[in-house]
């Protein structure tokens, strides 16, 4: 009984519970929106929205420039009076990236058949979070701020979008509501984070220091860029070569992403928990992140494999039912994804192994991406899902191996503080 009580009172579990508030709310609204959208605009238009969302989210990754991946652990390890400056400096780098990426991503959406203005609004709506402060709230352990400025605007935006699409059943009306709500949340979150009193005065960003910091972000950028390239390319390939099954693939991807959302509170909690106790405890906690990842991966992968098919029936109003064999393979990949994300973004970043983190994503992309075209052409939906799952397994094994080696090496090294941010 004492052990159970100790587990329930553990700081990591408490943090996960706090961060889960926003995730649960977002997931519920998102799941409810799918059948409503399919009934209102049709399965084909819903699938088109799915493609635009993928393009916008990929653009957001470029805009975020790695801060979304490595930012939480990095800012958690910084002294409190240097954290706001770190956020401000990152913002100075990310806003120009948004201006550059926006027209390029819009062009891709238009080339794939979307209305140009709808493609522009969608790109903005789903890429502007790249300049936001969500990762900062995670790293500084502010789940309520994350809820208020990240989850609540997204939820209210989706609700407003669903109301708008009932009166004007077009993708554009849906996207405009989402874009407005997201912009308010991002702007409010940045204002809140940058105006908190931490005993330090913000100064103008030093470009020489920013250039150094951006170079250190390249590993984090490569990690998420290659990882998401491996999920965006299949969408484009299915859209081009297998358009009739695009709604089914969209259903698989949506459930996969909602599963990652369920994982998010654990990942967000452990990203700040691993490095904050100092160098000596970081090694021990990083090794513990592998055990957490394996446990979550086994549970999550099993649930996905067993539930994806029956859940997809009401979720898509019977328009895009996921075959069981596809659900089984996707479930295995989802379990591996849980392991790789927790081990990589929490364990490896805390051990200063960002390059290995990026290398794992690059290796998986180099091996997996060339296989995707023949997989989708000759193997269909099952073929492309199999390649995605195999890539996830490869990344998970690689990252777990690197983590165990790094933790063992740290036992024999003299303790030294993480280098962190030099600003």
C-alpha positions as CSV (number, residue, x, y, z in Angstrom):
1,X,0.0,0.0,0.0
2,X,2.9,2.4,0.8
3,X,4.4,1.7,-2.6
4,X,1.2,2.5,-4.4
5,X,0.9,5.7,-2.4
6,X,4.5,6.6,-3.2
7,X,3.9,6.0,-6.9
8,X,0.7,8.1,-6.9
9,X,2.6,10.9,-5.1
10,X,5.6,10.8,-7.4
11,X,6.4,14.1,-9.0
12,X,6.5,12.7,-12.5
13,X,3.0,11.3,-12.2
14,X,1.7,14.6,-10.7
15,X,3.2,16.5,-13.6
16,X,1.7,14.1,-16.2
17,X,-1.7,14.6,-14.6
18,X,-1.4,18.4,-14.9
19,X,-0.3,18.3,-18.5
20,X,-3.0,15.7,-19.4
21,X,-5.8,18.3,-18.8
22,X,-5.1,20.1,-22.0
23,X,-4.5,16.9,-23.9
24,X,-7.8,15.2,-22.8
25,X,-9.8,18.3,-23.8
26,X,-8.1,18.7,-27.2
27,X,-8.5,15.0,-28.0
28,X,-12.2,14.9,-27.1
29,X,-13.0,17.9,-29.3
30,X,-10.8,16.6,-32.1
31,X,-12.5,13.2,-32.1
32,X,-16.0,14.7,-32.0
33,X,-15.1,17.0,-35.0
34,X,-14.2,14.2,-37.4
35,X,-17.7,12.7,-37.9
36,X,-19.3,16.1,-37.9
37,X,-16.9,17.3,-40.6
38,X,-17.3,14.2,-42.7
39,X,-21.1,14.5,-42.5
40,X,-21.0,18.3,-43.4
41,X,-18.3,18.5,-46.1
42,X,-17.9,14.9,-47.1
43,X,-15.1,12.3,-46.8
44,X,-13.2,13.6,-49.8
45,X,-13.1,17.2,-48.5
46,X,-12.2,16.0,-45.0
47,X,-9.3,14.1,-46.6
48,X,-8.3,17.3,-48.4
49,X,-8.2,19.1,-45.1
50,X,-6.1,16.3,-43.7
51,X,-3.5,16.9,-46.4
52,X,-3.5,20.7,-45.8
53,X,-3.0,20.1,-42.0
54,X,0.0,17.8,-42.7
55,X,1.6,20.5,-44.9
56,X,1.0,23.2,-42.3
57,X,2.3,21.1,-39.5
58,X,5.4,20.3,-41.4
59,X,5.9,24.0,-42.1
60,X,5.5,24.6,-38.3
61,X,8.4,22.2,-37.7
62,X,10.6,24.2,-39.9
63,X,9.5,27.5,-38.3
64,X,10.1,26.1,-34.8
65,X,13.7,25.2,-35.9
66,X,14.2,22.5,-33.3
67,X,13.0,24.4,-30.2
68,X,9.9,22.3,-30.0
69,X,12.1,19.2,-29.7
70,X,15.0,20.3,-27.5
71,X,13.6,23.5,-26.1
72,X,11.9,22.0,-23.0
73,X,14.9,20.1,-21.7
74,X,17.3,23.0,-22.6
75,X,15.2,25.7,-20.9
76,X,14.6,23.4,-17.8
77,X,18.4,23.2,-17.3
78,X,18.9,26.9,-17.5
79,X,19.0,29.3,-14.5
80,X,15.6,30.9,-14.0
81,X,16.9,34.4,-14.8
82,X,18.1,33.3,-18.3
83,X,15.0,31.5,-19.5
84,X,13.0,34.4,-20.8
85,X,16.0,35.7,-22.8
86,X,16.3,32.3,-24.3
87,X,12.7,32.4,-25.4
88,X,13.0,36.0,-26.8
89,X,16.1,35.1,-28.8
90,X,14.4,32.0,-30.2
91,X,11.4,34.2,-31.3
92,X,13.8,36.6,-33.1
93,X,15.0,33.6,-35.2
94,X,11.6,32.0,-35.7
95,X,9.4,34.9,-37.0
96,X,11.5,35.4,-40.2
97,X,11.3,31.7,-40.8
98,X,7.5,31.9,-40.7
99,X,7.5,34.7,-43.3
100,X,9.7,32.6,-45.6
101,X,8.0,29.3,-45.2
102,X,4.4,30.5,-45.5
103,X,4.3,31.1,-49.3
104,X,6.3,27.9,-50.0
105,X,3.9,25.7,-48.1
106,X,0.9,27.4,-49.6
107,X,2.3,26.6,-53.1
108,X,2.6,22.9,-52.2
109,X,-1.0,22.8,-51.0
110,X,-2.3,24.5,-54.1
111,X,-0.3,22.2,-56.4
112,X,-2.0,19.2,-54.7
113,X,-5.4,20.5,-55.6
114,X,-6.5,22.9,-52.8
115,X,-8.1,26.3,-53.3
116,X,-5.2,28.8,-53.2
117,X,-6.7,31.0,-50.5
118,X,-7.8,27.9,-48.4
119,X,-4.2,26.6,-48.7
120,X,-2.8,30.0,-47.5
121,X,-5.2,30.1,-44.5
122,X,-4.5,26.5,-43.6
123,X,-0.7,27.0,-43.8
124,X,-0.9,30.0,-41.5
125,X,-3.3,28.3,-39.1
126,X,-1.2,25.2,-38.6
127,X,2.3,26.7,-39.0
128,X,2.0,29.8,-36.7
129,X,2.3,27.6,-33.5
130,X,5.9,27.2,-34.6
131,X,6.7,30.6,-33.1
132,X,4.7,29.9,-29.9
133,X,5.8,29.4,-26.3
134,X,4.3,25.9,-25.8
135,X,7.7,24.2,-25.4
136,X,8.7,27.0,-22.9
137,X,5.7,26.2,-20.7
138,X,6.6,22.5,-20.8
139,X,10.3,23.1,-19.9
140,X,9.4,25.5,-17.1
141,X,6.7,23.2,-15.7
142,X,3.7,25.5,-16.3
143,X,0.9,23.2,-17.4
144,X,-1.8,25.7,-16.6
145,X,-0.2,28.3,-19.0
146,X,0.0,25.5,-21.6
147,X,-3.7,24.8,-21.1
148,X,-4.7,28.4,-21.3
149,X,-2.6,29.5,-24.3
150,X,-2.2,26.3,-26.3
151,X,-5.1,23.9,-25.6
152,X,-8.0,26.3,-24.9
153,X,-7.5,28.4,-28.1
154,X,-7.2,25.3,-30.1
155,X,-10.4,23.8,-28.5
156,X,-12.4,27.0,-28.9
157,X,-11.1,27.4,-32.4
158,X,-12.3,24.0,-33.4
159,X,-15.7,24.5,-31.8
160,X,-16.1,27.9,-33.6
161,X,-14.9,26.2,-36.8
162,X,-17.5,23.5,-36.5
163,X,-20.2,26.1,-36.0
164,X,-19.0,28.1,-38.9
165,X,-18.9,25.0,-41.2
166,X,-22.5,24.2,-40.4
167,X,-23.6,27.6,-41.6
168,X,-21.1,27.8,-44.5
169,X,-20.1,24.1,-45.4
170,X,-16.7,24.9,-46.9
171,X,-13.2,24.2,-45.7
172,X,-12.4,27.9,-45.9
173,X,-14.9,28.8,-43.2
174,X,-13.5,26.1,-41.0
175,X,-9.9,27.2,-41.5
176,X,-10.6,30.9,-40.9
177,X,-12.0,30.1,-37.4
178,X,-9.0,27.9,-36.6
179,X,-6.5,30.5,-37.8
180,X,-8.0,33.3,-35.7
181,X,-8.1,31.2,-32.5
182,X,-4.6,29.9,-33.0
183,X,-3.2,33.4,-33.5
184,X,-4.8,34.7,-30.3
185,X,-3.4,31.7,-28.4
186,X,0.1,32.1,-29.7
187,X,0.2,35.8,-29.2
188,X,-1.2,35.6,-25.7
189,X,1.2,32.9,-24.7
190,X,4.2,34.8,-25.9
191,X,3.1,38.0,-24.1
192,X,2.5,36.0,-20.9
193,X,5.8,34.2,-21.0
194,X,7.9,37.3,-21.8
195,X,6.3,39.6,-19.2
196,X,6.8,37.3,-16.2
197,X,9.2,38.8,-13.6
198,X,12.2,36.6,-13.1
199,X,14.6,39.1,-11.7
200,X,16.3,39.7,-15.0
201,X,15.9,42.4,-17.6
202,X,15.4,41.4,-21.2
203,X,18.0,42.8,-23.6
204,X,18.3,43.1,-27.3
205,X,19.2,39.8,-29.0
206,X,22.9,39.5,-29.8
207,X,23.1,38.2,-33.4
208,X,26.5,36.5,-32.8
209,X,25.1,34.5,-29.9
210,X,21.9,33.8,-31.8
211,X,23.9,32.3,-34.7
212,X,25.7,30.0,-32.2
213,X,22.4,29.0,-30.6
214,X,20.7,28.3,-34.0
215,X,23.7,26.0,-34.9
216,X,23.0,24.1,-31.7
217,X,19.4,23.8,-32.8
218,X,20.2,22.0,-36.0
219,X,20.2,18.6,-34.4
220,X,16.8,19.2,-32.9
221,X,15.5,20.5,-36.2
222,X,16.9,17.5,-38.1
223,X,15.3,15.2,-35.6
224,X,11.8,16.4,-36.1
225,X,12.2,17.4,-39.7
226,X,13.3,13.9,-40.9
227,X,10.8,12.3,-38.5
228,X,7.9,14.2,-39.9
229,X,9.1,14.0,-43.5
230,X,8.6,10.2,-43.0
231,X,5.0,10.9,-42.1
232,X,4.2,13.7,-44.6
233,X,5.6,11.9,-47.7
234,X,3.2,8.9,-47.4
235,X,0.3,11.4,-47.3
236,X,1.4,12.9,-50.6
237,X,2.1,9.5,-52.1
238,X,-1.3,8.2,-51.2
239,X,-2.9,11.4,-52.4
240,X,-1.2,11.0,-55.8
241,X,-1.2,7.2,-56.4
242,X,-4.1,6.0,-54.2
243,X,-6.6,8.8,-53.9
244,X,-9.6,6.5,-53.3
245,X,-8.1,5.2,-50.0
246,X,-6.9,8.6,-48.8
247,X,-9.8,8.9,-46.3
248,X,-8.8,5.5,-44.8
249,X,-5.2,6.5,-44.5
250,X,-6.3,9.8,-43.0
251,X,-8.3,7.9,-40.4
252,X,-5.2,5.8,-39.5
253,X,-3.1,8.9,-39.2
254,X,-5.6,10.8,-37.1
255,X,-5.8,7.9,-34.6
256,X,-2.0,7.7,-34.6
257,X,-1.8,11.4,-33.8
258,X,-4.4,11.2,-31.2
259,X,-2.5,8.4,-29.6
260,X,0.6,10.7,-29.6
261,X,-1.5,13.3,-27.9
262,X,-2.3,10.8,-25.2
263,X,1.4,10.2,-24.9
264,X,2.2,14.0,-24.7
265,X,1.5,14.5,-20.9
266,X,4.0,11.8,-20.0
267,X,6.6,13.1,-22.5
268,X,6.1,16.7,-21.4
269,X,6.4,15.8,-17.7
270,X,9.5,13.7,-18.2
271,X,11.2,16.2,-20.5
272,X,11.5,18.7,-17.6
273,X,11.8,16.0,-14.8
274,X,15.0,14.3,-16.2
275,X,17.4,17.2,-16.3
276,X,16.2,19.4,-13.5
277,X,17.8,17.5,-10.5
278,X,21.3,18.1,-11.7
279,X,24.0,16.1,-13.6
280,X,24.3,13.1,-11.3
281,X,20.5,12.4,-11.2
282,X,20.1,13.1,-14.9
283,X,22.0,9.9,-15.8
284,X,19.7,7.8,-13.5
285,X,16.5,9.5,-14.6
286,X,17.5,9.3,-18.3
287,X,17.9,5.5,-17.9
288,X,14.5,5.4,-16.3
289,X,13.0,7.1,-19.3
290,X,13.6,3.9,-21.3
291,X,11.5,1.9,-18.8
292,X,8.7,4.5,-19.0
293,X,8.9,4.4,-22.8
294,X,8.7,0.6,-22.9
295,X,5.7,0.5,-20.6
296,X,3.8,3.2,-22.4
297,X,4.7,1.7,-25.8
298,X,3.4,-1.8,-24.9
299,X,0.2,-0.4,-23.5
300,X,-0.4,2.2,-26.3
301,X,0.6,-0.2,-29.1
302,X,-1.7,-2.9,-27.9
303,X,-4.7,-0.5,-27.5
304,X,-4.1,0.9,-31.0
305,X,-4.0,-2.5,-32.6
306,X,-7.1,-3.8,-30.9
307,X,-9.2,-0.6,-31.0
308,X,-8.4,1.2,-34.2
309,X,-10.8,-0.8,-36.4
310,X,-13.9,-0.6,-34.2
311,X,-13.2,3.0,-33.2
312,X,-12.9,4.0,-36.9
313,X,-16.5,2.9,-37.7
314,X,-18.3,5.6,-35.6
315,X,-15.4,8.0,-36.0
316,X,-15.7,8.2,-39.8
317,X,-19.4,7.5,-39.9
318,X,-18.5,4.2,-41.7
319,X,-16.9,6.1,-44.6
320,X,-13.2,5.2,-43.8
321,X,-13.1,2.0,-41.8
322,X,-9.6,0.8,-41.0
323,X,-8.9,-2.9,-41.9
324,X,-7.7,-4.9,-38.9
325,X,-4.4,-6.0,-40.5
326,X,-3.6,-2.3,-41.1
327,X,-4.5,-1.5,-37.5
328,X,-2.3,-4.3,-36.2
329,X,0.8,-3.2,-38.1
330,X,0.1,0.5,-37.2
331,X,-0.2,-0.5,-33.5
332,X,3.2,-2.0,-33.6
333,X,4.6,1.1,-35.1
334,X,2.8,3.3,-32.6
335,X,4.3,1.3,-29.7
336,X,7.8,1.9,-31.1
337,X,7.0,5.6,-31.6
338,X,6.2,5.9,-27.9
339,X,9.5,4.4,-27.0
340,X,11.5,6.5,-29.4
341,X,9.9,9.8,-28.5
342,X,10.3,9.4,-24.7
343,X,13.8,8.0,-24.9
344,X,14.9,10.6,-27.5
345,X,13.3,13.8,-26.5
346,X,13.6,13.2,-22.7
347,X,16.6,10.9,-22.2
348,X,19.0,11.7,-25.1
349,X,18.5,15.4,-25.0
350,X,19.1,15.5,-21.2
351,X,22.4,13.5,-21.8
352,X,23.4,16.0,-24.5
353,X,23.1,13.5,-27.3
354,X,21.1,15.7,-29.7
355,X,23.3,14.7,-32.6
356,X,22.5,11.0,-32.1
357,X,18.9,12.0,-31.8
358,X,19.0,13.7,-35.2
359,X,21.1,10.8,-36.6
360,X,18.5,8.3,-35.7
361,X,15.8,10.2,-37.6
362,X,18.1,10.7,-40.6
363,X,19.0,7.0,-40.8
364,X,15.3,6.0,-40.6
365,X,14.4,8.5,-43.4
366,X,17.3,7.5,-45.6
367,X,16.3,3.8,-45.4
368,X,12.5,4.3,-45.3
369,X,11.8,7.1,-47.7
370,X,13.1,5.3,-50.9
371,X,10.9,2.3,-49.9
372,X,7.7,4.3,-49.7
373,X,7.0,4.7,-53.4
374,X,7.2,0.9,-54.2
375,X,5.4,0.2,-51.0
376,X,2.4,2.4,-51.9
377,X,2.4,1.3,-55.6
378,X,2.7,-2.5,-55.0
379,X,1.7,-2.9,-51.4
380,X,-1.1,-0.4,-51.2
381,X,-2.3,0.8,-47.8
382,X,-0.8,-2.1,-45.9
383,X,2.5,-1.7,-47.6
384,X,2.9,2.0,-46.8
385,X,1.8,1.5,-43.1
386,X,4.4,-1.4,-42.9
387,X,7.2,0.8,-44.0
388,X,6.2,3.6,-41.5
389,X,6.1,1.0,-38.7
390,X,9.4,-0.5,-39.6
391,X,11.0,2.9,-39.5
392,X,9.6,3.6,-36.1
393,X,11.0,0.3,-34.8
394,X,14.4,1.1,-36.2
395,X,14.5,4.6,-34.5
396,X,13.4,3.2,-31.2
397,X,16.1,0.5,-31.1
398,X,18.8,2.9,-32.2
399,X,17.8,5.5,-29.6
400,X,17.5,3.0,-26.8
401,X,21.0,1.6,-27.6
402,X,22.5,5.1,-27.6
403,X,20.8,6.0,-24.3
404,X,22.1,2.9,-22.5
405,X,25.6,3.5,-23.7
406,X,25.6,7.2,-22.9
407,X,24.2,6.5,-19.4
408,X,26.9,3.8,-18.8
409,X,29.6,6.2,-20.0
410,X,28.4,8.9,-17.7
411,X,28.9,6.6,-14.7
412,X,32.6,6.7,-15.3
413,X,32.9,10.3,-16.2
414,X,33.3,13.2,-13.7
415,X,30.0,15.0,-13.2
416,X,29.7,18.2,-15.2
417,X,26.7,20.5,-15.7
418,X,25.0,20.4,-19.1
419,X,26.3,23.1,-21.3
420,X,22.8,24.5,-21.9
421,X,22.3,27.9,-23.6
422,X,25.2,30.3,-23.8
423,X,23.2,33.5,-23.9
